[in-house]
Amino acid sequence: MQLPRIELFHWLIENLPKTKLDLANNSITGLPFDEFQNLTDFKISDKFNLGKNDPFGAEELKGALVEIYNCKKENVVTTTGGSEANFLVFLTMLKAGDEVIVEQPAYPPLWLVPQMLGARIIYWERRFENNFELDITDLKQKISNKTKLIVITNLHNPSGVLVDIHKIQEIAELAAKHNVLLLIDEMFLDAANTPQKSAASTVGLDSDSVLITASVSKIYGIGGLRTGWIIASKNIAKRCLNAKWQTTVAAPYFSEIVSGIALSQARDKLVKRCKDIAKVNFPIVKNWIETHKDLIDWVAPDGGIMCFPKFNENLGIDSEKFGIKLINEKGVLISPGKHFGLDGHFRLTYLNSQAELRTGLEAIVEILEDM
């Protein structure tokens, strides 16, 4: 087994030192600790045992997740971030030769990790022409007797498009019919324009057909805590927990406590903090795209902090070459669509101040005109 090279991660990590203006990373500005204390009743005892951990997860975090997902503690597996959550699912549920249906474009580890484990990847296209919606008819044609897993994100990473709960239910029913597991990465769901309930609380966890992964890393402003989780049936959760005991054994205990307090006492306020930034910046991006339709187009996101604009096809733009030119000449960082499996696009995040965002967008136009 050879570890895959995740080009998106290398792109971000290697180019960040050159960056004057970051329009690529998709984590909301971090929450200052004093602001966190003002939002919660968090206090730490001088006698707190920094050597303590819990392989079953901190009660504070599990309790918060039980409330959010309307589930039981036996349905919760706490992890070190969302990446470990997804990794544990793949490690637990897949063997060499299994088929995994993965949306495309997609967050790269969602197809690279199963591939590393010997699975065969079947791409389920989200087409720009169809507003990046999931095509159920297409999915039916892709399922075979070797299909083990269907993987989607909601909100979609990289486009920010929402999959409504009726379509989720249809996919879940199709998965159950074929004895296939549906993995939904809900990392950005709380940032949807219209409040959404998790598929865990609407579709349910009674069967082994649906599981959810998420974390605090992106929209709550506490990503440095590196806290994630899996929400699944008792059977699958137990298997994922056993797998965790072969990797990290226990997630950072202090981080789990703080994350649990944040989710139980300040979740709504942290979501509002994220949405307030997006609400101000979204019209700037929208107006910018409408003004430059000769260069770019988009499917407007249904919330969140990112979008996935498309270059005018007549320009013949290679997204990675464009990104290199943009960083070298303007110091502005975006994420090439090539690294999400769809060239001719780029992922753009809009978390900066209005002035910085306008500067970055103008730089993108200048490079496009030059190319």
C-alpha positions in Angstrom: 0.0 0.0 0.0 1.4 3.4 -1.0 0.2 6.6 0.5 -1.4 8.9 -2.2 -0.1 12.3 -2.9 -3.0 14.7 -2.3 -2.2 17.5 -4.7 -4.6 20.0 -3.1 -2.8 19.7 0.2 0.6 20.2 -1.4 -0.7 23.1 -3.3 -2.0 24.9 -0.3 0.9 24.2 2.1 3.6 24.9 -0.4 2.1 28.2 -1.7 0.8 29.7 1.5 4.3 31.1 2.4 4.2 33.1 -0.9 0.6 34.4 -0.3 -0.3 37.9 0.3 -4.1 37.2 0.0 -5.6 33.8 0.7 -8.8 33.0 -1.2 -8.2 29.3 -1.1 -8.5 28.0 2.5 -12.0 27.2 3.6 -11.8 27.6 7.4 -13.6 30.6 9.0 -11.4 33.1 10.9 -10.4 31.6 14.2 -12.3 32.5 17.3 -10.2 34.4 20.0 -10.2 32.7 23.3 -11.6 35.7 25.2 -14.5 35.7 22.8 -15.1 32.0 23.3 -15.2 32.6 27.1 -17.8 35.3 26.6 -20.0 32.9 24.7 -19.7 30.1 27.2 -19.3 29.4 30.9 -16.0 27.5 30.2 -13.6 27.4 33.1 -10.6 25.3 33.6 -9.5 24.0 37.0 -5.9 24.5 38.1 -6.0 20.8 38.9 -7.1 19.7 35.5 -5.2 16.5 34.6 -3.4 17.1 31.3 -2.5 13.5 31.1 -6.1 12.3 30.9 -7.7 10.9 27.8 -10.8 8.7 27.0 -10.8 6.3 24.1 -14.6 6.5 24.1 -14.6 10.3 23.8 -15.2 13.1 26.3 -18.7 13.1 27.7 -19.1 16.8 27.0 -18.6 16.3 23.3 -20.7 13.1 23.1 -23.5 14.8 25.0 -23.5 17.8 22.6 -23.5 15.5 19.5 -26.4 13.4 20.9 -28.5 16.6 21.1 -27.5 17.8 17.6 -28.1 14.5 15.8 -31.0 13.2 17.9 -29.1 10.0 18.5 -27.6 7.9 21.3 -24.1 7.9 22.6 -23.6 4.5 21.1 -24.0 6.1 17.7 -21.1 8.5 18.2 -17.4 8.0 17.6 -15.2 11.0 18.3 -12.1 11.5 16.1 -9.1 13.7 15.6 -10.7 15.9 12.9 -12.9 15.1 10.0 -10.0 13.5 8.0 -9.7 10.7 10.6 -13.4 10.3 10.7 -13.6 9.7 6.9 -10.4 7.6 7.1 -11.8 5.3 9.8 -15.0 4.7 7.7 -13.0 3.7 4.7 -10.6 1.6 6.7 -13.5 -0.2 8.4 -15.9 -0.7 5.6 -13.7 -1.4 2.5 -11.5 -4.2 1.2 -9.6 -4.5 -2.0 -11.8 -4.9 -5.0 -14.8 -3.1 -3.5 -16.4 -0.4 -5.6 -16.9 3.1 -4.2 -19.1 5.6 -5.9 -17.8 9.1 -5.2 -19.2 12.4 -6.4 -17.0 14.4 -8.8 -15.8 17.1 -8.4 -14.9 16.2 -4.9 -12.7 16.8 -1.9 -9.7 14.7 -3.0 -9.2 12.3 0.0 -12.8 11.1 -0.5 -11.6 9.1 -3.6 -7.8 8.9 -3.0 -8.0 7.1 0.4 -10.4 4.4 -0.8 -8.2 4.0 -3.9 -5.2 3.5 -1.6 -7.0 0.8 0.2 -7.5 -1.1 -3.0 -11.1 0.0 -3.9 -12.2 0.7 -7.4 -13.5 4.3 -7.8 -16.6 5.0 -9.8 -17.1 8.7 -10.4 -20.6 10.2 -10.0 -20.5 13.4 -11.9 -22.0 16.6 -10.6 -22.3 18.6 -13.8 -22.0 22.4 -14.0 -24.8 22.4 -16.6 -27.1 20.7 -14.0 -26.2 23.2 -11.3 -23.9 20.5 -9.6 -27.0 18.5 -8.5 -26.8 14.8 -8.0 -28.4 12.7 -10.7 -30.3 9.8 -9.2 -30.9 8.1 -12.6 -27.1 8.2 -13.2 -26.5 6.7 -9.8 -28.8 3.8 -10.5 -26.7 2.9 -13.5 -23.5 3.0 -11.5 -24.5 0.7 -8.7 -23.3 -3.0 -9.1 -23.1 -6.0 -6.9 -19.5 -4.9 -6.0 -20.6 -1.4 -4.8 -19.9 -1.0 -1.1 -20.0 2.7 -0.5 -21.5 5.9 -1.9 -19.8 9.1 -0.8 -21.1 12.7 -1.0 -20.6 16.0 0.7 -23.4 18.3 1.9 -22.9 21.3 1.4 -20.9 20.1 -1.7 -17.2 20.8 -1.5 -16.1 22.6 -3.6 -19.3 24.3 -5.0 -21.3 25.0 -1.9 -24.4 23.5 -3.4 -27.0 21.9 -1.1 -28.5 18.4 -1.5 -32.0 18.8 -0.1 -33.3 16.2 2.3 -35.8 14.7 -0.1 -32.9 13.7 -2.5 -30.9 12.5 0.5 -33.8 10.2 1.4 -34.0 8.9 -2.1 -30.3 8.1 -2.2 -30.5 6.5 1.2 -33.4 4.3 0.1 -31.6 3.3 -3.1 -28.4 2.5 -1.0 -30.4 0.4 1.5 -32.1 -1.5 -1.4 -28.7 -2.6 -2.7 -27.1 -3.1 0.7 -24.8 -0.2 0.1 -23.6 2.3 2.7 -24.1 6.0 2.1 -21.4 8.3 3.7 -22.4 11.9 3.9 -19.7 14.4 4.9 -21.7 17.2 6.5 -18.7 19.4 7.3 -20.3 22.6 5.9 -24.0 21.8 6.4 -24.6 24.2 9.3 -23.5 27.1 7.0 -26.4 26.5 4.6 -28.5 29.7 3.9 -31.6 27.9 5.1 -31.1 25.9 8.4 -30.8 22.2 7.7 -31.2 19.1 9.9 -28.6 16.4 9.5 -29.5 13.3 7.5 -28.8 11.4 10.8 -31.9 12.9 12.4 -34.1 12.9 9.3 -33.2 9.6 7.5 -32.3 7.9 10.7 -29.7 5.5 11.9 -31.8 2.4 12.4 -30.1 0.5 9.6 -26.5 0.2 8.4 -27.2 2.3 5.3 -26.3 5.9 6.3 -23.5 7.4 8.3 -22.4 11.0 8.9 -19.0 12.6 9.3 -18.2 16.2 10.4 -15.9 18.3 12.5 -15.4 21.7 14.2 -12.7 22.6 11.7 -14.4 24.7 9.1 -17.3 27.0 10.1 -17.1 27.3 13.9 -13.8 29.1 14.2 -12.3 26.5 16.5 -10.5 24.3 13.9 -7.3 24.3 15.9 -8.9 21.9 18.3 -8.9 19.2 15.6 -12.1 17.6 16.8 -14.3 15.4 14.5 -16.8 12.6 14.7 -18.7 9.8 13.1 -22.5 9.4 13.5 -23.6 5.9 12.6 -25.6 2.8 13.6 -24.5 1.0 16.7 -23.0 -1.7 14.6 -20.9 0.5 12.3 -20.0 2.9 15.2 -18.5 0.0 17.2 -16.5 -1.1 14.2 -15.2 2.4 13.6 -14.3 2.8 17.3 -12.3 -0.5 17.1 -10.5 0.9 14.1 -9.7 4.2 16.0 -8.1 2.1 18.7 -5.6 1.0 16.0 -4.8 4.6 14.9 -5.0 7.4 17.5 -6.7 5.4 20.2 -8.1 8.5 21.8 -8.7 12.0 20.3 -7.2 15.0 22.3 -9.3 15.0 25.5 -9.0 18.7 26.3 -10.0 19.6 22.7 -13.0 17.4 23.0 -14.1 19.0 26.2 -13.8 22.6 24.7 -15.5 21.5 21.4 -18.3 19.9 23.4 -18.9 23.1 25.4 -18.7 25.2 22.2 -21.3 23.0 20.4 -23.7 22.8 23.4 -23.5 26.4 24.5 -22.6 28.5 21.5 -23.3 26.6 18.3 -25.9 29.0 17.0 -23.8 32.0 17.7 -20.7 30.4 16.0 -22.8 29.6 13.0 -24.2 33.1 12.9 -20.6 34.5 13.1 -19.7 32.4 10.0 -22.9 33.4 8.1 -22.5 37.1 8.9 -19.1 37.1 7.1 -20.5 35.1 4.1 -23.6 37.3 4.0 -21.5 40.5 3.5 -19.1 39.0 1.0 -21.4 36.9 -1.1 -23.0 39.9 -3.0 -19.4 41.1 -3.8 -18.6 37.8 -5.4 -22.0 37.6 -7.2 -21.6 41.1 -8.6 -18.0 40.4 -9.7 -19.1 37.3 -11.6 -22.0 39.0 -13.3 -19.8 41.8 -14.3 -17.2 39.5 -15.9 -19.4 36.9 -17.6 -17.1 37.0 -20.6 -14.4 35.5 -18.4 -16.2 33.4 -15.7 -19.5 31.9 -14.7 -20.7 30.0 -11.6 -23.4 28.0 -9.9 -24.3 30.2 -7.0 -23.7 28.3 -3.7 -26.6 27.6 -1.2 -24.6 29.0 1.7 -21.2 28.4 3.2 -18.0 30.2 2.5 -16.9 28.9 -1.0 -17.9 28.6 -4.6 -16.5 26.9 -7.7 -16.4 29.4 -10.6 -15.8 28.2 -14.2 -13.5 29.8 -16.7 -15.1 30.7 -20.1 -14.4 27.5 -22.2 -13.2 29.7 -25.1 -10.3 30.9 -23.0 -8.8 27.4 -22.7 -7.5 28.1 -19.2 -5.6 25.4 -17.3 -6.6 25.9 -13.7 -3.2 25.0 -12.2 -1.3 27.2 -14.6 -3.7 30.0 -13.8 -3.2 29.5 -10.1 0.6 29.6 -10.4 0.5 32.8 -12.5 -1.9 34.3 -10.0 0.3 33.5 -6.9 3.6 34.5 -8.6 2.4 37.8 -10.0 -0.3 38.9 -7.6 0.4 37.0 -4.4 -3.3 35.7 -4.5 -4.0 32.0 -3.7 -7.0 30.1 -5.0 -7.5 26.3 -5.3 -7.3 24.9 -8.9 -10.3 22.8 -10.0 -7.9 20.2 -11.4 -7.2 19.2 -7.8 -10.9 18.5 -7.2 -11.1 16.4 -10.4 -12.6 19.0 -12.7 -10.2 21.3 -14.6 -11.5 24.6 -16.0 -12.8 25.7 -12.6 -11.3 27.0 -9.3 -12.5 27.0 -5.7 -12.8 30.4 -4.3 -13.4 31.2 -0.7 -14.7 34.6 0.5 -13.7 34.9 4.2 -11.6 38.1 4.0 -12.4 41.7 4.6 -14.4 43.3 1.9 -11.4 45.4 0.8 -9.2 42.3 0.6 -11.8 40.3 -1.3 -12.2 43.1 -3.9 -8.5 43.3 -4.3 -8.2 39.5 -4.8 -11.1 39.4 -7.3 -9.6 42.2 -9.3 -6.3 40.4 -9.4 -8.0 37.3 -10.8 -9.6 39.3 -13.6 -6.3 40.9 -14.5 -4.5 37.6 -14.8 -7.4 36.1 -16.8 -7.3 39.1 -19.2 -3.5 38.7 -19.5 -3.8 35.0 -20.2 
